[in-house]
Amino acid sequence: MMSMLTLPLEPTDDRADPIFKDAASCARWIGQLQLTNLQLAHSLLLTQVNELNRYPMRGLERLNTLELLRETVGYVQDDYARKLIAKPLPLNESELMVFVAIVQLWQALVLGYQRCLQAYMADDRQLARHGALLCHRCLLYSGLEIFEHLRAGYEFDTKLWHQLHELYAFAESRDMQLMEVADPLSAIQPRSSCRNIYVKTLLACHARPAELTRSQLQLLDRWLALWSNTVTVDRSYTVSKGDAPPLAVDFASTHGLYPVRQVAHSDSMRYLATVPLSKVLRVKTILLQQGQTPRQVNLCEHGNGKDCIDLLTFLHQCWCEDHSVRSGERRPVAHHAQLCCKMESIYAHVAGKPFKQPRRDAGINSMARKQIETFGRVLQDAQNNELLEMGFPLENWHIENESILGARLVREDAFGGRLSCNQMIALRPSDAGAFMLGITAWVNVKCTGQLQTGVRYLPGVAEAVSIRATGVNEALSDKYVPAFLLQAVAALKTHASLIIPRDWFQPDRVIEVLRQDSGAQNAKMGFSVERGIDYERVSFTLV
């Protein structure tokens, strides 16, 4: 099957006037480009590459000019992207402008190389031996544009899948997919093929990137550069019992990889054999478990062995294991939920009143005590309205699916707070009376602009409490802070635990826990069970 490549290019324009019109003047321009003002340098590059793309020029001259620009573009893009590290979502207006500009510059490079590819397809004799290089560069910058979305936490337009599949199918139709071309900018992979780049992008998108931190995504990028040549892309597949099942991709789709059991075979299907990849992941994991360092196993220079084992295990699950067996089966649900985040706001909604420094005779007010005796909890509705007026907002979210372990949600409100991965939230489904605590496992922004998140529920009924340090030398001893007591859950074999503000934990520290309905008790903190960006969950014993 000969692949038709449709390049969505505007015609060139004789009025286009880039500062440089050939490789020599481009080299001079780059030499005097000031990189101290990053925003200005980025803006100049984007303007000039766009202008160059409109300018009519010989194919080989355009290729040589683009090749000269690559290093400067890569350097400025990396530096500019640092402005987006660890930003909660959705991005604010100025961050979003940075993100959009970065994506536009990658796409401008894709268009430049597509212009050259267009000339190659029109039998430009000067470009006759550069076909594999042109396909490689188009795939490389399409992949970088996709990767930029993964790092920022924004879903990308499905047109990018179309662009990627069509380019690879074209390379395959000309038997160029395995030809190695030089990529002097890649320290890890100074020679690579179209297949390497295609496989790397497909696998990165199939590694549930929304659940990975930015530093894990950087590691993933490095590892895939090292391992992508172990994976083949074939027209057929075989499966042996006990082996990692292959993954499928459809050139005609606007989607990435599928588990092979979900697809029907057609001419446009290709299959990635994951057995060699599974072997690499397992061998690296075993060597780390035996005490070798990540550096010795050629994973990274300064990594932590346990973190690498966790990531390798996670990637093995994503790429090499059958997902049909999922613990806590997800079921689609059709209800809504109210959500709030930040410790003070969560406290207010769980307790039914804002956090205040308790008085020495802190007890529960008589109205609340009567409600607890009668209904088992403090009644919410009247308080909810008051809390909203006091500045403890609740957001409306739609629950897309849910299991006993967690849920996937999409925000219905057009505006609201910003969320990060590993942040504590409180959630009250429309059919529930009380709020439950959860942790954001991943967060991203859909193409529609809506925020979506996967939430992992914390086990146990949450009770709002106040805690303070005790003891003679405690600088904090007179101040209480909001916290939560999670009851033990026998069915899950989980013990009672405390949720406290981050950086508050010290092993064996004795604290006073003030409960709304039963006064103060002393407790000794044990060990840290888990820790997020704004909370820590710790074990304790009463003393």
N, C-alpha and C positions, 0 to 999 in steps of 0.2 A: 504494500500500500504506500504510494508516494504521498508524502505529507504536503498539504497546501499550507503555506505560511502567509497569513494575511497581516501585513504590517500596517498598523493604523497611523500612517504618517501624512501630515499636511504637505502640500507641495512647498518647495523652497521659494524664497522671495528675494528678488534682485535688490529690494530696498533694505534688506537686513545689513547691519553694519557693526559686526563684532570688533572689539579693539584689536584682536589678532585674527589674521586671515590665512595663516599657514603655521606649520610647526615652528619655524624659526622665530616668528614674531610672538608666538605663544610662549616659547622658552624665555624670551626677554621679559614678557609681561609677568610671568610667574616669578622671575628673579627679583622683580621690584615690588611684588605684592606684600603689603604689610599685614602680618598675621597677629599683631598685638591687639588690634580691635577685632575680636572674633566675629561679632555680629556683622560688622561691615565687610570683612573678608568673605564671609559666607554669602552675604547678599550680592557682592560683586561676582563671585564665582557662579552663582545661580543665574544672574542676569546674562553673563557672558556665554555660559554654556547654552542657555536657551537661544541666544542670538546666533551662536555658531550653528545650532541645529537648523535654523531657518536659512542660513547662508548657503548659496549654491557653491560647491567646491568639488574637486576631484576626490574619488573614494579613498585612495591611498593617503592623500594629504590629510583628509579628515581623520582617518585611522591614526596616523602618526601624531596628529594634534591631540586627539583624545587620550592616546597612550601617555603623552607628556603630562596631561592634566591629572591623571589618576592619583598620583602620590599626594599632591597638594589637596585634592578633593577628599581623599581618605583621611588625611591628617586633620583637616578642618571639620569634617563630619564627626570624627571620634571626639574631638575636643568639644564641639557644640553639643553633642549628645550627653555630655556629662551634666549639663544643666537639668537633665530629666531624671537623674539617679534618685531612686527611693522616693519619688513624688507620689503622694496619694492620688487616687482617681475620683472623678474625672480631673484631668489637668486644668489648671486655671488658664485665663486668656493668654497670658504671655508665654506660658509653658507650651500651650497648644500651638502658638505661632512658631515656636522653635521646632516642635515635632513636625508640623506641616512642611516647614522649609527644608528640613533634613530629607523627608520623603520625596519632596519635589526635586531635590538635587540628584538623588539616586535615579529617579525616573528620567531626569534630563540626560543622564549618562546612558541609560538604556536606549533612549530615543536616538542619541548620537550614534551608538553602535548599530542600531537598527537601520539607520540611514546607509551605513557602510554595507550592511547585509543586503539591503535593497539593491545597491550597486553590484554586489557580488552575484546576486540572483539574475541581474540583467547582463551577466557575462562581462563585467569589467575585468579586463585581462590582468591589470595590475593587482587585483585582489584575488586572483584565481587560487593562489596557494594559502590564502588567509581565512578560508571558510570556517575551519575548526576554532580558530582564535576568535572570530567574530561571534559565533554561537556561544562560545565559552563566556565572553565578556557580557553578552546580553543576559545569559542565565545568571552569571555572577551578580550583576547589579539588580536584576529582578529579585534574586534571593536576598540581597542586602536590604532591599526595600521591604520585603516581607519580614525579615529579621528585626528591622527597626520597629515594626508594629508589635512584634512579640515582646520586645524589650520595654516598649512604652505601655503595653497592656491595652492596645486598641485593636479591635478586629479589623482585618483588611478587606478591601473590596474584592469580590470573587473574580473580577477582571484580571487580578494578578495571577490567580491559578491558571486562567485561560492563557495568559501571556507565557507563563512558565512551561505548561504542557506543550503548547504549540511550538515553542522554540526547541524543546528537547525532541519532539516528534520529527521536526525538520532535520535536526542534527542526525538522528537515527536514519532518516530516509536517505541521507547522503553518506551514510557509513562514517560519520565523523564523531560519533558519541564517545569513542574510546581513544581518540587521538589526544596525546598529551601536549599541552601548550605551556609555555613559560608564564609563570605569574610571579615576577620578582618581588611583588609587595607582600607575598605570603611567606612568612618565615617557616611555617609548619609544612606547607605544601607548595614548594617553589615550582613544581610541575603538576598540573592536574588536568582532568578531562571534563567534558560536558556531563558525563555520567556522575563523576564525583560531586559536582556542584548540585546537580538535580537531586541525587540521593540525600545529600546533606540537608538541603532545604526541606524535602519531604519528611525526613526523620525528625528534624527540629520542630516542625509543626505538629508531628504526631507524638511529641513527648509531653503533652499537656502543659505547654509553656506558661499558661496563666498561673500554674501552681509553683513555678520556679522563681527564685529571686534573681535579681540582675546578675549577681556573681555566679549563680548556678548556670544561667544562660550563657555567660562568657565561657565557663568550663565546657558546657555542652558544645558550643561552637568549636572550641579547640579539639575536643575529643572526636567530633564528627569529621573534622579536617583530617585527623589521623586514621579514622576507621572507615570512611565512606568508600574506600576502594575495596573493602572486603565484601561489599554488597553488590550483587548483580541485578540487572533489570532485564527480565526475560519475557518472552511471549507465552510461556507455559510454565507449569510448576508441578512438582511432585511433593507429596507429604508422607513422611514416615512417622509411625507411632512414636510418641514421646519427644519428637523434634519440635523446635519452635515453628509455629505455622507461618507461612509467607504472608506478606502484606500486598494488597492490590492497589493499583492506581489506574484511573480511566482518563486517557488523553482527551476524551470528549466531554469531561465533566468540569465543573468549577468547584472542585473539592480536592483534598489531598488524599492521604492513604486510607484505605478501608481494610478491616479484617477480611480475609479471603472468603469466609463463609457467608459474608453479606452481599457478595456480588455475583452477577451472572456473566459468564464469559462472552466477550465480543472481540472483534479485531482491534479495537482501540484500548483493550486492557493490557497492562503489563504487571509483572509480579516481581516483588523484591524478596529474594531468599534471605531469611534472617538467621539461619543456622550458624554461619560463621560469626555473625555479630553477637549472637547469644554466647558463643564460645569465648570471645574476647571479653565480654562483660563478666562472665563467670570466673574466668582465669584471673582477671585483675582483682575481683572481689576476694578470691581465695588468698592471693598473695598478700593483700592488705590485711586480711584476717590473721595471716601467719606472722604479721609484724613488719612487713616491708613498708617503706614510706611511699607516699604518693609520687615523690620524685624518682625513687628507684623503679617504680612501675610505669614510669613515663606518663603520668597523668597531669601533674602540675608541679611547679617549683616549690611553692610554699603552702600546700594544702594540708588540711587536717584529715587523717586517715578515716576517722569515723564518718565525717561529712561526705567523703568520697564514696565510702561503702554505701551510705544511705542513698546517694544520687545514682550510683551504679545499679542498685537494687530497684530503685524507682524506674530507671530507664529500661531495665530488663522487663519489668511488668508492662510498660507502655508498648514496647516493640516486639517482645518475644513470647508473651503469655496470652492465653485466651481470656478475654474479658467477660465472657458470657456468665462466668461464675463470680458474682459480686456479693461481698458480705453486706447484709442489710439491703436487700433488693429495693431499688428505687421504684416508686410508683408515681404516676402522674396524678397530681391533685389539682383542684380548681379553686383553692381559696387564697385569700389575701392575708397579709400580715402587717402589723405595725412594727417598726424597727427604730432603735435608737443606739447611739454609740457614745463613747467617752464616759469615764467612770462616774462623774457627778450626775450626768443625765440618766445613766442606767440605774444608779442608786435611787434617784428620785422616783423613777417609774416602778422599780421593784418594791420599794418601801412605801410608795404612795405619798411621799413628801420629800422635800429637798433635804440634802445632808446639812446638818448644823452641828457645831460643836456641842456635845451633850453637856447638860449641867451635871453637877456632882450627884444630884438625886434623880439622875435621868431614869425615867420610867416611861411607860407607854401611856398616852392619854386615854381617858376613861372611855371615850367614844370608840377609839380603835380597839381597846381591850374587849369591849362588848361585841364588836364586829367579829373579832377573832374567835371569841367564845361561841358565837352563834353560827358564823359561816366558815370558820376555819381560816379566814384571811381578812385583810382590810379591804373594804369595798373600793373599787377603782374609779367609777365613772365621773363622779363629781370632782374627785381629785385630779383626774386626767386633764379636765378642762382648765383647772387652776394651774396645773404644772405647765401646760402649754403656754399659758399667759405669763408664767414666771420665766419663760425662756428655756424650757426643756422640751424641744420639739420631738414629734414622732413623725416618721416618714411612712408612706404607704408603698408596700412592695407586693409583688405577685409571686406566689410560690409555684415554680414550674414543675418541680417534682420533689419528693421527700421520702426519706426512710427514717427508721428510728435513730440513725446516726447523724443525719444532717439533711440539708435541703439545698436546692439551687433556686435563687431568687433573682427577679428583675425589678428595678425600681420603677414604680408607676409615676411618681412625681417628677416633673421636669427639672426641679432644682432640689438640692439637699446637701448633706454633708459629704465630705470626701473620705473614701475608705482606703486602707492599705491592707496588704496581706498580713495575716497573723495578728489581727486586731480584734479586741473583744466587742461584741454587740449584744443587745438584748432584743428578743423577738417575741411577739405575741400573735400567733395565728388567729384568724377571725373567729375560730370555733373554740378558743381557749380562754380561760379566765386570767391566767397568770403569765408573766413574762418568763421565758427561759433564756439562759445564757448560751452564747455560741462564739466560735472563733472563725474569722474569715479564712478559709483555706486558699482561696484565690479570688481575684477581683479583675474584671476587665470591662471595657466600654464597647458596646455593640456598634455596628455600622449605623444604627438608628440614633446613636448618641445616648442610649439608655445604659445606666450602670448595671452590671450583673455580678453576682457573687455566689460562691459556693460556701456554705456555712457548715461547720462541724459542731454539733451540739455538745455542750459540756454535761456530763452525767450528773443527775441529782437535782432535786428541787432547790432553787436558789433563795437564800434569805439575806436581806440587806442587814449588815452589821457595821458597827464602828469599832476600829481597833486603834490601840496606841501602845507604844513601847513602855515597858516598866523598868524599874531599876534606878539606882542612884545616879549613874553617870549618863543617863540618856538625855541628849540635848532635845530630843523630840518628845520627851515623856509627857508633857502637858497637852500635846496636840493629838486629837483623834483624826483618823483618815477613814474614808468610806472603804468598805470591803464587802465580800460576800461569803457566806457559809454554804457549801454544797453538801447536801445530805448524802449519806452512804446509799448505794444502790446494790442490794443483795444479788439481784438477778445478773448484774454485770460484774459482780465481785469487786466493786470499787468502794474504797473507804471514803469517809467524809474528808473534805479538803477545804482550804480557804483560798479565795481569790483576792490577792492583795495588789496594790500599785507596784509597778515594775521598780526594781532597784531598792525595794524595801526589805527584801528577804535576807536574813542571816540565820545559818543553822543554829539550833539550840537557843535562839533568842526567845525570851519569855515576853508575851504580849498580853494585854487585857482585851478581851473580846466582849463588846457590849451588844447584847441582843435586845430587840425592841420589846419582847414580851417577858424576858426573864432576867434582866439585870446583867451584871458583869461576871465574867469567869476568866481565870488566867489559863493561857495555853502556851505550850512550847512548840515552836516551829521545828519540823523535822527536816525533810529534804524537798528540793524543788522538783515538782512533777513535770511542769512545762512552763515555757516563758514566751511571751509575745512582745509586740512593740510597746504595749501600754499596760501589761498585766503580768502577774506570775501566779501559778497555781501551786500551792505547797501543802504538804502533809502536816499534821499537828497532833499533839496529845494534850488532853486537859491536865492541868496540874493543880 
